[in-house]
Amino acid sequence: KKCRAEALARMPIAVANQKRLAALVNERRIPSPEARGDVDRLLSLSLHCRAALTALAPTVDRRAADALGNKVLVELRTATLLYLSTEREAGSIGTGKPRAAVVDYLKKTASHASELVSLAPLSDEETPSLGVALSRDVVDMLHKTSLEWTVPLPSPAV
């Protein structure tokens, strides 16, 4: 502790910068646990999509899969950024407004993600390949999220 105190005393600018950076980090945090959960869900959708693309890669046309995959990932990134910006503008009102802002993106993304499933060759097996199963999961998750977020949440009691 003594060495740290002496070092900080010799660097007053560093202490000011440290406090400024700490304030910036706190400003950038999402205060609402519900909003953090929503952002986690959007990020998890992106990760699932990447996993599906990786699993599909050996069995489908690589260019078509990459093009569709990039389209889906860009739409998910856009939805996430739109959610974050709308959440910051809305403040602590709730998650209804940010969710409503991205529902259309999620629906469009689900339709593009369903095209990934159609890229996979048809198989005679009862169990679909891992890539097909993961792609279907992504489509289902997108559809479920868009449905859940379309239904307005009850407004918090004031």
Secondary structure, DSSP 4 states (H G I P E B T S, - for coil): -HHHHHHHHH-HHHHHHHHHHHHHHHHHS---HHHHHHHHHHHHHHHHHHHHHHHHGGGS-HHHHHHHHHHHHHHHHHHHHHHHHHHHHHGGG-SHHHHHHHHHHHHHHHHHHHHHHHHSPP-SSSSPPHHHHHHHHHHHHHHHHHHHHHSPPPPPP-
